[in-house]
C-alpha cells in the first residue's frame, strides 16, 4: 500500500532505529511544544526523516488565551453568560495571567472548587468535562486538537495531486 502523506498528531511516530523505510511518504507532525518529551522526539524524527529524503512539515499546537466567551464559543449549549461568569472566576482567582493565558495546566487548577465557592456549581457541573477539555486546549497540553484541521487537510490534499 502506498500513502500520499501521513499526519502524526500529538505523537512522535514510531520508526525503526535504522531510519525510515524507502518510499516513506511525506510526513506532517502536529505536537505541543509544552510537552517537552514528545517535542524532543518529534525534533529527532523530523531530522531523521529529512536526512532520509522525506518531505516533512511541523505544526505546533500552541496555548490560547481564555476569553470571556471562549467556553461558550467552543461548547455547544453553554451560554455566554455562564461562560463569562466562569471566566470571571478564573480572572479573580488568578488562574489566568493578565493576557488571559492559563498559569497552570487546567488539570492542576482548582477551578471546580472556585466555582463551588462562588455558588454556581449546579449550573456548571453538566459542562465540567467539556470545560476541562477546553482548558487543556487553552493551556496547550492535550491529547488531540482540531484547531489545525484546515492546515492538515490542505497539506494532505497538496500531496494527492
C-alpha positions as protocol buffer text, in pm:
chain_id: "A"
residue {
  index: 1
  type: UNK
  ca { x: 0 y: 0 z: 0 }
}
residue {
  index: 2
  type: UNK
  ca { x: 124 y: 345 z: -88 }
}
residue {
  index: 3
  type: UNK
  ca { x: 22 y: 655 z: 106 }
}
residue {
  index: 4
  type: UNK
  ca { x: 28 y: 1007 z: -38 }
}
residue {
  index: 5
  type: UNK
  ca { x: 109 y: 1157 z: 304 }
}
residue {
  index: 6
  type: UNK
  ca { x: 80 y: 1087 z: 676 }
}
residue {
  index: 7
  type: UNK
  ca { x: -5 y: 1306 z: 974 }
}
residue {
  index: 8
  type: UNK
  ca { x: 115 y: 1228 z: 1326 }
}
residue {
  index: 9
  type: UNK
  ca { x: -95 y: 1419 z: 1577 }
}
residue {
  index: 10
  type: UNK
  ca { x: 41 y: 1475 z: 1927 }
}
residue {
  index: 11
  type: UNK
  ca { x: 284 y: 1190 z: 1858 }
}
residue {
  index: 12
  type: UNK
  ca { x: 643 y: 1148 z: 1757 }
}
residue {
  index: 13
  type: UNK
  ca { x: 566 y: 841 z: 1547 }
}
residue {
  index: 14
  type: UNK
  ca { x: 740 y: 505 z: 1568 }
}
residue {
  index: 15
  type: UNK
  ca { x: 1039 y: 437 z: 1348 }
}
residue {
  index: 16
  type: UNK
  ca { x: 1298 y: 164 z: 1315 }
}
residue {
  index: 17
  type: UNK
  ca { x: 1635 y: 264 z: 1464 }
}
residue {
  index: 18
  type: UNK
  ca { x: 1778 y: 236 z: 1112 }
}
residue {
  index: 19
  type: UNK
  ca { x: 1552 y: 518 z: 992 }
}
residue {
  index: 20
  type: UNK
  ca { x: 1255 y: 549 z: 762 }
}
residue {
  index: 21
  type: UNK
  ca { x: 1190 y: 272 z: 512 }
}
residue {
  index: 22
  type: UNK
  ca { x: 1243 y: 351 z: 143 }
}
residue {
  index: 23
  type: UNK
  ca { x: 950 y: 537 z: -9 }
}
residue {
  index: 24
  type: UNK
  ca { x: 823 y: 669 z: 325 }
}
residue {
  index: 25
  type: UNK
  ca { x: 551 y: 927 z: 248 }
}
residue {
  index: 26
  type: UNK
  ca { x: 566 y: 1300 z: 319 }
}
residue {
  index: 27
  type: UNK
  ca { x: 501 y: 1347 z: 690 }
}
residue {
  index: 28
  type: UNK
  ca { x: 340 y: 1618 z: 897 }
}
residue {
  index: 29
  type: UNK
  ca { x: 388 y: 1629 z: 1273 }
}
residue {
  index: 30
  type: UNK
  ca { x: 141 y: 1822 z: 1490 }
}
residue {
  index: 31
  type: UNK
  ca { x: 255 y: 1849 z: 1850 }
}
residue {
  index: 32
  type: UNK
  ca { x: 254 y: 2069 z: 2159 }
}
residue {
  index: 33
  type: UNK
  ca { x: 580 y: 2244 z: 2248 }
}
residue {
  index: 34
  type: UNK
  ca { x: 480 y: 2230 z: 2617 }
}
residue {
  index: 35
  type: UNK
  ca { x: 511 y: 1851 z: 2600 }
}
residue {
  index: 36
  type: UNK
  ca { x: 889 y: 1868 z: 2611 }
}
residue {
  index: 37
  type: UNK
  ca { x: 948 y: 1493 z: 2583 }
}
residue {
  index: 38
  type: UNK
  ca { x: 731 y: 1449 z: 2274 }
}
residue {
  index: 39
  type: UNK
  ca { x: 862 y: 1774 z: 2122 }
}
residue {
  index: 40
  type: UNK
  ca { x: 1221 y: 1648 z: 2155 }
}
residue {
  index: 41
  type: UNK
  ca { x: 1129 y: 1313 z: 1996 }
}
residue {
  index: 42
  type: UNK
  ca { x: 943 y: 1490 z: 1715 }
}
residue {
  index: 43
  type: UNK
  ca { x: 1252 y: 1703 z: 1654 }
}
residue {
  index: 44
  type: UNK
  ca { x: 1469 y: 1391 z: 1637 }
}
residue {
  index: 45
  type: UNK
  ca { x: 1233 y: 1217 z: 1395 }
}
residue {
  index: 46
  type: UNK
  ca { x: 1192 y: 1526 z: 1176 }
}
residue {
  index: 47
  type: UNK
  ca { x: 1570 y: 1540 z: 1141 }
}
residue {
  index: 48
  type: UNK
  ca { x: 1593 y: 1165 z: 1071 }
}
residue {
  index: 49
  type: UNK
  ca { x: 1317 y: 1174 z: 808 }
}
residue {
  index: 50
  type: UNK
  ca { x: 1469 y: 1475 z: 633 }
}
residue {
  index: 51
  type: UNK
  ca { x: 1809 y: 1305 z: 628 }
}
residue {
  index: 52
  type: UNK
  ca { x: 1633 y: 1011 z: 458 }
}
residue {
  index: 53
  type: UNK
  ca { x: 1494 y: 1245 z: 190 }
}
residue {
  index: 54
  type: UNK
  ca { x: 1139 y: 1258 z: 326 }
}
residue {
  index: 55
  type: UNK
  ca { x: 945 y: 1583 z: 297 }
}
residue {
  index: 56
  type: UNK
  ca { x: 846 y: 1689 z: 650 }
}
residue {
  index: 57
  type: UNK
  ca { x: 633 y: 1967 z: 793 }
}
residue {
  index: 58
  type: UNK
  ca { x: 591 y: 2051 z: 1160 }
}
residue {
  index: 59
  type: UNK
  ca { x: 291 y: 2228 z: 1315 }
}
residue {
  index: 60
  type: UNK
  ca { x: 277 y: 2331 z: 1677 }
}
residue {
  index: 61
  type: UNK
  ca { x: -41 y: 2338 z: 1883 }
}
residue {
  index: 62
  type: UNK
  ca { x: 10 y: 2644 z: 2100 }
}
residue {
  index: 63
  type: UNK
  ca { x: -173 y: 2777 z: 2402 }
}
residue {
  index: 64
  type: UNK
  ca { x: -479 y: 3000 z: 2362 }
}
residue {
  index: 65
  type: UNK
  ca { x: -594 y: 3286 z: 2583 }
}
residue {
  index: 66
  type: UNK
  ca { x: -904 y: 3218 z: 2789 }
}
residue {
  index: 67
  type: UNK
  ca { x: -1156 y: 3488 z: 2697 }
}
residue {
  index: 68
  type: UNK
  ca { x: -1497 y: 3562 z: 2847 }
}
residue {
  index: 69
  type: UNK
  ca { x: -1670 y: 3373 z: 2565 }
}
residue {
  index: 70
  type: UNK
  ca { x: -1414 y: 3106 z: 2472 }
}
residue {
  index: 71
  type: UNK
  ca { x: -1611 y: 2834 z: 2651 }
}
residue {
  index: 72
  type: UNK
  ca { x: -1947 y: 2935 z: 2505 }
}
residue {
  index: 73
  type: UNK
  ca { x: -1792 y: 2977 z: 2160 }
}
residue {
  index: 74
  type: UNK
  ca { x: -1648 y: 2626 z: 2170 }
}
residue {
  index: 75
  type: UNK
  ca { x: -1903 y: 2426 z: 2375 }
}
residue {
  index: 76
  type: UNK
  ca { x: -2244 y: 2397 z: 2207 }
}
residue {
  index: 77
  type: UNK
  ca { x: -2521 y: 2477 z: 2454 }
}
residue {
  index: 78
  type: UNK
  ca { x: -2308 y: 2660 z: 2710 }
}
residue {
  index: 79
  type: UNK
  ca { x: -2444 y: 3016 z: 2709 }
}
residue {
  index: 80
  type: UNK
  ca { x: -2238 y: 3335 z: 2701 }
}
residue {
  index: 81
  type: UNK
  ca { x: -2350 y: 3448 z: 3045 }
}
residue {
  index: 82
  type: UNK
  ca { x: -2226 y: 3131 z: 3214 }
}
residue {
  index: 83
  type: UNK
  ca { x: -1904 y: 3141 z: 3012 }
}
residue {
  index: 84
  type: UNK
  ca { x: -1843 y: 3498 z: 3129 }
}
residue {
  index: 85
  type: UNK
  ca { x: -1909 y: 3405 z: 3493 }
}
residue {
  index: 86
  type: UNK
  ca { x: -1663 y: 3115 z: 3472 }
}
residue {
  index: 87
  type: UNK
  ca { x: -1405 y: 3342 z: 3309 }
}
residue {
  index: 88
  type: UNK
  ca { x: -1454 y: 3596 z: 3589 }
}
residue {
  index: 89
  type: UNK
  ca { x: -1374 y: 3323 z: 3844 }
}
residue {
  index: 90
  type: UNK
  ca { x: -1055 y: 3237 z: 3653 }
}
residue {
  index: 91
  type: UNK
  ca { x: -956 y: 3602 z: 3640 }
}
residue {
  index: 92
  type: UNK
  ca { x: -1035 y: 3680 z: 4004 }
}
residue {
  index: 93
  type: UNK
  ca { x: -868 y: 3362 z: 4132 }
}
residue {
  index: 94
  type: UNK
  ca { x: -552 y: 3433 z: 3932 }
}
residue {
  index: 95
  type: UNK
  ca { x: -583 y: 3115 z: 3724 }
}
residue {
  index: 96
  type: UNK
  ca { x: -505 y: 3325 z: 3414 }
}
residue {
  index: 97
  type: UNK
  ca { x: -241 y: 3591 z: 3365 }
}
residue {
  index: 98
  type: UNK
  ca { x: -307 y: 3948 z: 3254 }
}
residue {
  index: 99
  type: UNK
  ca { x: -321 y: 3835 z: 2889 }
}
residue {
  index: 100
  type: UNK
  ca { x: -571 y: 3557 z: 2964 }
}
residue {
  index: 101
  type: UNK
  ca { x: -332 y: 3262 z: 2939 }
}
residue {
  index: 102
  type: UNK
  ca { x: -365 y: 2977 z: 3188 }
}
residue {
  index: 103
  type: UNK
  ca { x: -94 y: 2994 z: 3455 }
}
residue {
  index: 104
  type: UNK
  ca { x: -109 y: 2618 z: 3512 }
}
residue {
  index: 105
  type: UNK
  ca { x: -244 y: 2312 z: 3339 }
}
residue {
  index: 106
  type: UNK
  ca { x: -623 y: 2310 z: 3383 }
}
residue {
  index: 107
  type: UNK
  ca { x: -596 y: 1964 z: 3538 }
}
residue {
  index: 108
  type: UNK
  ca { x: -387 y: 2118 z: 3818 }
}
residue {
  index: 109
  type: UNK
  ca { x: -605 y: 2428 z: 3860 }
}
residue {
  index: 110
  type: UNK
  ca { x: -868 y: 2411 z: 4136 }
}
residue {
  index: 111
  type: UNK
  ca { x: -1129 y: 2577 z: 3916 }
}
residue {
  index: 112
  type: UNK
  ca { x: -1413 y: 2345 z: 4023 }
}
residue {
  index: 113
  type: UNK
  ca { x: -1361 y: 2434 z: 4389 }
}
residue {
  index: 114
  type: UNK
  ca { x: -1358 y: 2802 z: 4298 }
}
residue {
  index: 115
  type: UNK
  ca { x: -1691 y: 2768 z: 4114 }
}
residue {
  index: 116
  type: UNK
  ca { x: -1838 y: 2577 z: 4410 }
}
residue {
  index: 117
  type: UNK
  ca { x: -1718 y: 2856 z: 4641 }
}
residue {
  index: 118
  type: UNK
  ca { x: -1893 y: 3113 z: 4418 }
}
residue {
  index: 119
  type: UNK
  ca { x: -2218 y: 2915 z: 4444 }
}
residue {
  index: 120
  type: UNK
  ca { x: -2292 y: 2821 z: 4084 }
}
residue {
  index: 121
  type: UNK
  ca { x: -2152 y: 2467 z: 4054 }
}
residue {
  index: 122
  type: UNK
  ca { x: -2502 y: 2332 z: 3981 }
}
residue {
  index: 123
  type: UNK
  ca { x: -2507 y: 2533 z: 3657 }
}
residue {
  index: 124
  type: UNK
  ca { x: -2152 y: 2434 z: 3566 }
}
residue {
  index: 125
  type: UNK
  ca { x: -2143 y: 2065 z: 3664 }
}
residue {
  index: 126
  type: UNK
  ca { x: -2309 y: 1935 z: 3347 }
}
residue {
  index: 127
  type: UNK
  ca { x: -2041 y: 2112 z: 3142 }
}
residue {
  index: 128
  type: UNK
  ca { x: -1742 y: 2023 z: 3362 }
}
residue {
  index: 129
  type: UNK
  ca { x: -1590 y: 1757 z: 3135 }
}
residue {
  index: 130
  type: UNK
  ca { x: -1626 y: 1979 z: 2829 }
}
residue {
  index: 131
  type: UNK
  ca { x: -1481 y: 2276 z: 3015 }
}
residue {
  index: 132
  type: UNK
  ca { x: -1187 y: 2064 z: 3130 }
}
residue {
  index: 133
  type: UNK
  ca { x: -1106 y: 1965 z: 2772 }
}
residue {
  index: 134
  type: UNK
  ca { x: -1118 y: 2328 z: 2659 }
}
residue {
  index: 135
  type: UNK
  ca { x: -888 y: 2427 z: 2946 }
}
residue {
  index: 136
  type: UNK
  ca { x: -641 y: 2159 z: 2836 }
}
residue {
  index: 137
  type: UNK
  ca { x: -657 y: 2303 z: 2485 }
}
residue {
  index: 138
  type: UNK
  ca { x: -616 y: 2660 z: 2612 }
}
residue {
  index: 139
  type: UNK
  ca { x: -312 y: 2557 z: 2815 }
}
residue {
  index: 140
  type: UNK
  ca { x: -162 y: 2391 z: 2508 }
}
residue {
  index: 141
  type: UNK
  ca { x: -123 y: 2048 z: 2666 }
}
residue {
  index: 142
  type: UNK
  ca { x: -378 y: 1796 z: 2546 }
}
residue {
  index: 143
  type: UNK
  ca { x: -427 y: 1468 z: 2364 }
}
residue {
  index: 144
  type: UNK
  ca { x: -565 y: 1592 z: 2033 }
}
residue {
  index: 145
  type: UNK
  ca { x: -689 y: 1902 z: 1858 }
}
residue {
  index: 146
  type: UNK
  ca { x: -898 y: 2008 z: 1562 }
}
residue {
  index: 147
  type: UNK
  ca { x: -769 y: 2366 z: 1554 }
}
residue {
  index: 148
  type: UNK
  ca { x: -521 y: 2292 z: 1274 }
}
residue {
  index: 149
  type: UNK
  ca { x: -755 y: 2066 z: 1072 }
}
residue {
  index: 150
  type: UNK
  ca { x: -759 y: 2301 z: 772 }
}
residue {
  index: 151
  type: UNK
  ca { x: -379 y: 2315 z: 759 }
}
residue {
  index: 152
  type: UNK
  ca { x: -350 y: 1937 z: 796 }
}
residue {
  index: 153
  type: UNK
  ca { x: -612 y: 1859 z: 532 }
}
residue {
  index: 154
  type: UNK
  ca { x: -474 y: 2118 z: 289 }
}
residue {
  index: 155
  type: UNK
  ca { x: -128 y: 1968 z: 330 }
}
residue {
  index: 156
  type: UNK
  ca { x: -261 y: 1619 z: 256 }
}
residue {
  index: 157
  type: UNK
  ca { x: -457 y: 1748 z: -46 }
}
residue {
  index: 158
  type: UNK
  ca { x: -139 y: 1906 z: -185 }
}
residue {
  index: 159
  type: UNK
  ca { x: 17 y: 1559 z: -188 }
}
residue {
  index: 160
  type: UNK
  ca { x: -280 y: 1392 z: -356 }
}
residue {
  index: 161
  type: UNK
  ca { x: -224 y: 1591 z: -676 }
}
